[in-house]
């Protein structure tokens, strides 16, 4: 038991060190003011577009690896990476890369939680989600698929919470892969729409022009509709 605690502490310290080093290197190259400026975004968009056109496969592979690392070990949320994927690769390629990357990263995080955090997760959350245990036993993949689709739980926690139900890694991966497609596609579409707006404007457009652009408001409305549907489904799914 003591050895397991020491192992967890070492892993935690390594994780914090990795995050700290990454942030120090990143902010030594760019300031917050610089990376949030419109000119910086537009100039780097043009540069990346040329780079992508010269070797789409390599750039896609790099972004895929970055997406996996974004989920684990960096514990990032899915929406920012989905927006970036749409901005850089467009709706279809962006969705494919983001869904694969998020699914693989989530599976790594699940495996990590299953090995190191299972007892802690069961202690903290089993009583709250005990009603789900019987559902997962009846049809593990089916309920995992619904669980991934409706969301309602912070992304990082949603990846490790199934450890208390002892779900199979294969089922977790494929349920994640299929379940996150609708949300991912809509968020990626918003990112793709932002790319088109920036491409068509030499100066930062007004916020109203951005919001009422068809490339933005259509996926936003679709996303809000999906949110309402998932809220309704959550009440059914998590109900005792």
Beta strands, then each sheet from edge to edge (+ up, - down):
end
